[in-house]
Amino acid sequence: SSLEAQVAAIADDIAYDNHDIDDGLRAGLLTLDQLMAVPLIARGWDDTCARFPDVEPKRLMGELVRSQIGTMANDLIAETRRRIAASGVTSVEDVRDAGECLVGFSDAMREEERDLKRFMYANLYHHPRQIAAADAAHGIVTGLFAIYRDDPGTIPEEWRDRLPEADPDRSRHIADFIAGMTDRYAISRYRELVGPIDLPEGF
């Protein structure tokens, strides 16, 4: 793949890793003490506190996330430059024929990023509140899909007028409509069309 595609893929990883930390802290699903078990974050926190010694810790969370993104991006840039220089590529065709990914973290950062992902899966993505929220969301989406499929008259007119006659296009159209909903709108439509639903704390 092109260098641009390789950069985009790993840039997404950097963004998701760090913004999920921020979201987890804001939602109360993660604590700073928990995060200190991750060496990459612990180092970033020490650096952040050293740069802003007079700022109270709870106001440094955003700076920690920005610092983490910077640290990972700088490693990515340095390692990618090293790989490109070592490979001798000089053209787009050379990149495609290189037989290896030229964009990536150093070995040390790659291992630290894996440690971070393992931590996030254990402590955030599999958190009981997250699982309960995912189950509730699945129930809402499933319920809405069933009612729209069985009773197309419940679909708003602008979407109903373009509803294909047969599957799989018909189901895809309904799925696209649901995918475009905000959480608030989906919950409201579910309660209106399907019935009451108990939502977990923080949903």
N, C-alpha and C positions, 0 to 999 in steps of 0.2 A: 504494500500500500504506500501511498505518497507520504512525505514527511508531514504534510498538513493533517492528514487523517490520523497519523500516529500521535501527533501533538494533541489533536482534539480529544482522542480517546483517553489519554493519560491526564489531560487537563480536567476532564470531567471527574476522574477519580479524585484528584486533588480537591476540587470544589466540593464534591459530595462528602468526602471524608471530613472536611473541616466544618462545613455548614451543618452537618449532622451533629457534630460536637456542640455547636452553638445552639441548635434546636433542642438537643437533649438537656443541656444546662437550663435553658429557658423554661422547658416543660417540667423541670424537676425530676427528670428520669435519670440524670447523671449528676454526680457531685464532683467538685474539684478534687476532693480527696481520692475518689475513685480514679480520676484521670491521671493522678500522679503515679499510678502503677504502670503507666505507659512511658517508657524512657524518653521517647521523642517529645511527648507533651510536657513531661517534667522539666526537660531542658529548656523548652520554649517558655515555660512559666517562669523559670529562674531568670532567663534573659529579659522577659517582659517586666518582671518586678524590679530588676536592676536598672532598667531604663526609666521606670516610673516609680521611684521609691516612695513618693509622697501621695500616691493614688491608692485609695482603698481597694482591696482585692476584687470585690464584686464588680467594680467598674472597669476592671482590666480584662474581662472575659472577651470582649470584642477585639481588643488588641492582641490577645493570645491567639485568636483564630487568624487574624491578619498576619501575625508573625509566623504561624505554622504554614500558611499558604506560601509566604515568602521563602521560608526555609526549604520547603519541598520544591518550589519552582526553581530556586537557585541551583539546587542539586541536579534537577532535571536538565537545566540549561548546560551546566558544566559537563555532565556525563554525556549528553547528546553531542556537544561539540567534540568531546574526546572520541566518541565512536565514529563520527563523520570523518574526522581527521585520520583515524586509524584505518578506516575502510577505503579511503582514497576515492570516494564517489565524487563525481563532478557534474552529473546531470540527473534529470528526473529518471531517465532509463536506468542509470546506475543504481539509484535508490531502489527501484522496483526489482532489480536483479540482484540486490545485495544478499538476499537469502537470510537476512536477520533484521530484527527491529532496530533501527538506528536511534530511536527516541526512547529514553527510559531513565530510570533512576540508577544511581550507583548501587553496587551490591549491598552496601551498608544501609542506604536509605530504603532500598527495596525490602529488606528484612524488617526494618523498623515500620514501614508502611503495612506490611503483613501483620505485625504485632498489633498495630492500631486497628486494623480491620477485625482481627480476632477479638480484641477487646470490645469493639462496637457491636459485633454479633452477640457476644455473651451478655453484654450489659445494657444495650439499647434496643437493637433490632428484635431480640427475643425477650425483652422486658414484658412482664405480664400485662401491663397497661397497653403496650404496643400491640400485643397479640389480640387483646380484647377489642381494641380499636379496629384492627384488620378484620376480625371476625364480623364486627358490626358493619363495616364498610362493605364486606362481601355480601352480607344479608341485604343491605340496601340496594346494591347494584343488581343482585339476582332478582329481588322482588320487583324492581322497576322494569327490568328486561322482560320478565314474565308478563307483567300487566300490559306493557306496550305491545308485545308480540300477540297476546291474546285479544287485546282490545285496542286496535290502532286509533280509535276515536279519541283516546286519552292523550295522544301525541299532539303537541301544538301544531297549528295549521301549517306554518311555514315548513315544518319538517314532514308532516303527514302528506302534503302535496307532492313531495319528492320521494315518497316511500316506494321502493321497488316491489314488484308483485311476488317475486320468488326468492328463495334462499339460494346461495349464501348472501346475495346482495341485500336482501331485506333485513337479515339479522345484523349485517355490518352497519347498515344505516341506523338502526336502533342503537347499536353499541356506540357509534360515533356521537349520536345525540346525548347519550348518558355520559360519555367521556368528557363532553364539553361543559357539564354542569359544575357549579361550585358545590362544596360540601353542604352549605346552608340550603341551597336550592334543592339538592338531591334529597336531603332529609325532609324538607317541606313537602316535596312531591310524594315521597314515600308515605308520609303520614296522611296526606290527602287521598291517595289512590289505593294504598294497601292497608294501612292501619297504624296503630300505635307501635312504637319501638322504644325499648330501653337502651339508652346509650351509655357507654362507660364514662367514667370520670375523665374530663379533659378532652373529650371527643370534639 
